[in-house]
């Protein structure tokens, strides 16, 4: 328990230190997404609302997700080395990995869905075992399938550590937002403005999970390198 607490604490400290840089990377993407998403939340009950629009928005969100996620990972990597990348450089480099990142997103998402269709625990295990894939793709320039395979193999002994951190952070991020939404809904005060604010806050806090996974990845790689050097 001490180890997971330390890892989450380290992730939070890094997040606070780089909060504005992370916001600058995310805001160009999350503001339009959040506006559309919050608007759709209240339009869905209307008879005129075409359900196909929801799928279109989901497709657009999925299409741009690899860009800002890749940019965040590249920024974290540059910050750890002290060679900070500019925002435009993060986007540019993320775009060069767009196809493998999209492949990881689609294939990893499909594997996760299958896992959840079997049972909740298998689905969560898939989430943890594939959590390093984007890092292998961006840092080692691996192809989508190679990155997924590497992640699956190299997280076997630490899957519960990763899963614990992801679940703790996901709960810490989402539960307060869900609670506020529930309370405001109960007094019929929930509206598109609050929905938009909630969406934005959720997006801005999400990098905490990426930072945590990156921290575990870094420690695991350092441990493996030390073991190899001793051998």
N, C-alpha and C positions, 0 to 999 in steps of 0.2 A: 504493500500500500504506500510505503514511503517513496518508492521509485516513481509510481504513477503521479503522486502528489508533486514531487520535484519536477517531473517532466511537464505537467500542466502549469506549474508555477513559472518555469522557464519560458514556456510558450506564451503565457500572459505578459511577462515582462518584455519579451521581444515584440509582441503585438502592440503594447502601449508605446514603446519606443518608436515604432515605425507606423503608428496609426495613420498619420496624415499622408504618408507616402502610399500606404495601402488604399486609403480612401481615394486618392488621386487616380490610382489604377482602376478602381472599381466603378466610380461614379459615372463615367461616360457610358457605361453599359447598364448599370442597375437602375438609373433614374428612368430611362424610357421603358425598361422592362417592368419596373414597379408601377409606373403610371398605367400601363396597359393591363397588367395583372390585377391591380386593385379595381380598375374600372370594370373589368370582366366579372370580377367577383359579385358586383352589384347588378350587372346587366344580365347575368345568367338566368335570373328569375323572370325576366321579361319574355313575353311570347315571341317578340320579333327577333330575339337573339339567336343567330345561327350558330349551332354547336361547332361547325367546322372552323370557326374563328379561333376557338380554344386550341384546336390541334395545330393551327397555323402559328399561333403565339408560342406554343410548346416547341414546335419545330425551329422557330427563329431563336428561341432561348437556347435550345440545344446546339444550334449552329454557332452561336457566339461564345458559348460557355468555354470551349477549349482555349479561346483567345485570352480571356481575362484570367482563367485559372492558370494557364501557362505563364502569363505575365507575372502573376503573383509568385509562382514558384521560382521563376528566374530572378525576380527581385530579391526574394529571400536568400537565394544562393549567393547573389552578388553582395548582399548586406553582410553575410557571414564571413566573406573574404575581405570585406572592407572596400571592394571595388564596385561601388554603387552604380547600377545601371540607370540611365534616364528612363522616364516613362515611355517615350517613343521607342527607345531601344528594346525595352521589355516587350512591347507590342510587336515590333518588327521581328524579333527572334521567335516569339511565340507563334507568329504566322508561318515561319519556316517549318515549324513542327505541327502545323495545323492538321494535316491528314492523319498522321499516326496518333495524335491526341484525340481526334474525333473517333478514330477506330477504337481506341481504348475506351472512350466514353460509351460507344455503342455496344461493343462486345462485353465490356465490364458490366454495363447496365443490364444487358440481356442475361448474363450469368447470375447477377444479383437477383433479378426477377425470378429466374428458375429456382434459385435457392430459397426464396421466400415462398414460392409455390409449394415447395416440398414441406418446409416448416420454417418458423421464424429463426431458430438458431442456425440452421444451414445458411440462410440468407445473410445473417450477421457475420458468419464466418467468412463468407465470400467477400463481403465488404472489407473486412480486415486483411484478408490474404491478398487482395488486389490493390490495396491502398498505396503501395510503392510504385505501381506501374507508371504513373505520370512522371515520377522522379527518374526512373530508369530511362524513360523516353527522352526527357529533356537534358539530363545530366550525362547520360552515357550514349545518347543518340541512338537508342534502340528502336527497332520497329515495333509496331503495336503488339503483335503476338509474342515477340521476344520479351518485351517489357512486361506483359501480363504473366508469361511463364516465369520470368525471373522473380517477379513479385510473389507469385504463388509459392515458389520453392524457398525463397529466402525469408518468408515471414512465418514459416511453420512453427518455429519455436517461440515466437513472440506474438502469435495471433491474439492471445487473450489480453496481453498488455496493450496492443494497439486498439483492440475492440473496446476495452475498458475506458481508455482515454477518449475515443470517439464518442462513446455513449454518454460519458460524463459531460463532455463539452456540448454535445448536441442537446442534452437535457438543460444544461445551464443557459444555453442560447435561446432555445425555443420555448421552454416552459413559462418563463415570465411573459413572453409575447402571447402565448396561447391563453394564459390566465387573464391578461388585460383584455384580449378579444372576447373571452367568455363573459367577463364582468360587464363590459360595455354592451355586448349583445343582450345580456340579461335585463338591462335597463333601456334597451332599444336606442342606444347612443352610438353604436358602431356605424361608421360611414366611410366613404371612399378615402377621405383625408387620413383617418386613423389607419385604414388598411394600407395606404401608401407608406406612411411612416413606419409601420410595423414591417413591411416588406423591405424597406431600405435598411432598417436596423438589423434585420436578419441577415441580409447580404453582407453588411459591413462587419458583422461578427463572425461570419463563416470562415474567414482566413485563419481564425484560431485553430480550427481543426487541421487545416493544411500545415500550419506551423508546427503543431504537435506531431503530425505524421513525419514531417521533415526532420524534426528533432530526433525521433526514434530511428529513422533511416540513417541519419548521420552517426549516431552512437553505434548502431549495428555495423555500419561499414567500417568505422574505426576499430571496433572489436575484431572484426574479421581480418582486417589488415594487420593488426597486432599479432593475431594468431598465426597468420601466414609468415610474418617476419620471424617469429620464434621458431616455427618449423624449419 
